[in-house]
Amino acid sequence: MKKLDIEIVAGIFLLIGMAALGYISIKLGRLEVIGGKGYTVYAEFEKVGGIKPGAVVEMAGVEVGKVKSVKLNGNYQALVEIKIDENITLQDDAIASVKTKGIIGEKYIYITPGGSEKTIPDGSKIRETESAIDLEEILSKYVFGEV
């Protein structure tokens, strides 16, 4: 083989390897490159306690979505954009809560399903929310006798 043929084969092999590595990285990291399947709902919290984009959204201990963004709205509350998997339907009276895995673990959003027959459409808000529990605030109240 000529030197040029060997270089072309090596280049093609390298491109295939890079494409495979990129594909595996996206699949294992559960990244969305183009849109992704599911629908978006919003929830307003007084305190989110460190929820970040990419945080898990769970129902009954099963992952059903991800946090897309966290912003401050006009009422000085945290507006959380949540992407829910397409095969999950949320009732109109579902409750979104900010929880912590373990004592000092990562923050996530837990959705308690409701009993309503109405569902939350794409782009709507979850009306009922429970903000994060601030352990430092509770501890300081206990120490200073305010509990």
C-alpha positions in Angstrom: 0.0 0.0 0.0 1.1 3.5 -0.6 1.7 5.9 2.2 -1.4 8.0 1.2 -3.7 5.0 1.3 -2.5 4.2 4.9 -3.1 7.8 6.0 -6.6 7.8 4.5 -7.5 4.5 6.2 -6.1 5.8 9.5 -8.1 9.1 9.1 -11.4 7.2 8.5 -10.7 4.9 11.5 -10.1 8.0 13.7 -13.3 9.7 12.5 -15.4 6.5 13.2 -13.8 6.3 16.7 -14.6 9.9 17.5 -18.2 9.6 16.3 -18.6 6.4 18.4 -17.1 8.2 21.5 -19.4 11.2 21.0 -22.5 8.9 20.7 -21.6 7.0 23.8 -21.0 10.2 25.8 -24.4 11.6 24.8 -26.2 8.4 25.6 -24.5 7.8 29.0 -24.8 11.4 30.0 -28.4 11.5 29.0 -27.9 14.8 27.1 -30.4 16.2 24.8 -28.8 17.3 21.5 -32.0 18.1 19.5 -35.1 18.8 21.6 -35.8 15.5 23.3 -39.1 13.8 23.9 -41.4 15.1 26.6 -43.3 18.2 27.6 -42.5 21.2 29.8 -44.2 22.3 33.0 -43.3 25.1 35.4 -43.4 25.4 39.2 -42.9 28.4 41.5 -41.1 28.0 44.8 -40.3 30.4 47.6 -36.9 28.6 48.1 -35.3 26.0 45.8 -32.4 25.3 48.1 -29.8 24.8 45.5 -31.7 23.0 42.7 -29.7 23.3 39.5 -30.4 22.6 35.8 -30.1 18.9 35.2 -31.4 17.9 38.6 -33.6 14.8 38.7 -37.4 14.9 38.9 -39.0 11.8 40.5 -42.4 10.3 41.2 -42.6 7.3 43.5 -38.8 7.0 43.4 -38.7 6.7 39.6 -37.0 9.4 37.4 -39.7 11.0 35.3 -37.9 14.2 34.1 -35.2 16.8 34.5 -34.9 20.4 35.6 -34.2 22.5 32.5 -33.7 26.0 34.1 -34.1 27.9 37.4 -34.9 31.7 37.2 -36.2 34.4 39.4 -39.7 35.6 38.3 -41.4 39.0 38.8 -42.7 38.0 42.2 -39.2 37.2 43.5 -39.9 33.5 43.5 -37.9 30.8 41.9 -39.5 29.7 38.6 -38.4 26.1 37.7 -38.8 24.8 34.2 -39.2 21.0 34.2 -39.1 18.6 31.3 -41.3 15.6 31.9 -41.1 12.4 29.9 -43.7 12.0 27.2 -45.2 8.8 28.7 -45.9 10.5 32.1 -49.1 12.5 32.7 -49.4 14.8 35.6 -52.7 15.5 37.2 -53.9 19.1 37.7 -53.6 18.8 41.5 -50.1 17.3 41.6 -47.7 18.7 44.2 -44.0 19.5 43.4 -41.6 19.4 46.4 -37.9 20.2 46.7 -36.2 17.2 48.5 -32.7 16.2 49.4 -31.3 12.7 48.9 -29.9 11.8 52.3 -28.8 14.3 54.9 -26.5 16.4 52.7 -27.1 14.8 49.4 -28.1 16.3 46.1 -31.4 18.2 45.7 -34.2 17.0 43.4 -37.8 17.6 42.8 -40.3 15.1 43.9 -43.8 15.1 42.4 -46.7 13.7 44.4 -49.5 12.7 42.0 -53.0 14.1 42.5 -56.4 12.5 42.1 -57.9 14.9 39.5 -59.0 13.6 36.1 -57.6 16.8 34.5 -54.0 16.8 33.4 -51.4 19.5 33.2 -50.9 20.5 29.5 -47.6 21.4 28.0 -46.3 24.8 29.1 -48.6 25.1 32.2 -47.8 25.4 35.9 -47.9 23.0 38.8 -50.1 25.0 41.2 -49.1 23.3 44.5 -45.5 23.4 45.5 -43.5 22.8 48.7 -40.2 24.7 49.1 -36.9 23.3 50.3 -36.4 22.8 54.1 -33.5 25.0 55.2 -31.7 22.9 57.9 -29.5 25.9 58.9 -32.6 28.0 59.6 -34.2 25.3 61.7 -31.0 24.7 63.6 -30.5 28.4 64.4 -34.1 28.7 65.6 -33.5 25.7 67.9 -30.3 27.1 69.2 -31.7 30.6 69.9 -34.9 29.1 71.5 -37.4 30.2 68.8 -38.8 26.7 68.3 
